[in-house]
Amino acid sequence: MRPFLSLGFLALCATSLSAQGESCRFELIHVGQQGTSMETSTGTNYFAGGGVILGCLGTKVRMSSDSVASYGGSIGIVQFLGNVKYEDTTITMTATNGTYFKQGERWEARGDVVMQNLESGSTLAGPSLDYYRALKGTRDTLEMYAVGRPRINFVPQDSTGKSEEPYVINADRVRMKGNDRMWGAGRVTIDRSDFASTSDSMRLDTGAGSDGTLLGSPVLRGLGADSFNLKGHRIDLKLDQRKLTSVLAEGDAKAISTDIDLVGDTIYLDVEQDKLIQTQAWGDSIRPFAHSTDYSIRADSLVFDTPGQHLQESRAFGNAWVGGAVDSSSAGEDCYRNYRVCDWLSGDTIVAQFAQHDSAGKTRTVLHQVDAEHHARAHYRTENAKGAERGINYSRAERITVTMKGKDDNGVDRVHLNVQVDGVQLDPLKQPVPADSTAAPPVTPPRGSR
């Protein structure tokens, strides 16, 4: 081994590092102590310490560490040891150690890695990160790979470019391409104050694709006042300006919200300004079925409008059925399974309107009016004048409109039938009046008398 002047360290120019889309040559910016060199059969190795800063000629790429070891020749490896920092026009990165490989133009950071994307503001923290910058003829954009369950703070931006609350993403393994594409695998979680999800793997494109996918028992939850819980074999996301605009769950889908529980083959959620405004469901193997405390709805396809975070209207198409509970014992799914214990309406198409009522200081959604068209049928309870006994009315028509009493009474107020009307009214049997025990017994005529 022999000592060499710090200027001799420029021999590192024999290697290259991808930067600004071009391969570049190292330049020595600072070295705290004199370095040494050693000749080997594969080339000359160089070592320096006391705080070393290297750059890439003609660019803003900078790398610094406590010490540096460069292995020349065909090996083409430069090691940065202790308090490592890397920065360019796109990212800054700190780590315990770092290694540059000439083959593949790869930068590896190890130990307490913290990376920040200067363009998006997003960050990554974890034990390991492999970084590939864009390089003409090799890759068209930067790529990063991280293992060891890194934590990513993904920062969305509004239409004006202002940063908003970040999504916190954790996964066992992560791959990123450019500033807008990401893949995660192994116990993937995404969390924010208004949003959370879990899955086995995920894909996210906030650029040209503006979409994402959750796979492997995915669960997506909307938090806050407009809360919902969505499950399926697969969940697809659509984005606009990096903000969630719609969600599609496929395969044994299930959605639970404040107003309803919904199942079906496929469930679609329409989101506007982070608020759920519409829910759709359809399917063949699992016909959509929605139920709450007071009513149930089933059809080939269902649509629920929830502007202002309240259920306003539902539409059911194809062999549609809606039932309202008569009392607490006939609520929810039991109403559909045993239709004799509740009021119900069926038809090819059913439109149900809902209203909001205050009950004990809490807003409650109640069924207000239901319209059924095309081969409509209605089954509802009737009361006598005193409301003591209930009869049953079964009616058929091309169109039936049922108006509910509302508030705390789930009963039917009135029914209007149009075109081809028929039906039957069944009233309770009246109990026979018991004979007066004080009256004289009936006289039996003599045998043979007329």
Secondary structure, 3 states (H helix, E strand, C coil): CEEECHHHHHHHHHCEEEECEEEEEEEEEEECCCEEEEEECCEEEEEECCCEEEEECCCCCEEEECEEEEECCCCCEEEEEEEEEEECCCEEEEEEEEEEECCCCEEEEEEEEEEEECCCCCEEEEEEEEEECCECCCECCCEEEEECCCEEEECCECCCCCECCCEEEECCEEEEECCCEEEEEEEEEEEECCEEEEEEEEEEECCCCCEEEEECCCEEEECCCCCEEEECCEEEEEEECCEEEEEEEEEEEEEEECCCEEEEEEEEEEEECCEEEEEEEECCCCCCEEECCCEEEECCEEEEECHHHCCCEEEEEEEEEEEEECCHHHCCHHHHHCHHHEEEEEEEEEEEEEEEEEECCEEEEEEEEEEEEEEEEEEEEEECCCCCCEEEEEEEEEEEEEEEEECCEEEEEEEEEECCCEEEEECCCCCCCCCCCCCCCCCCCCCCCC
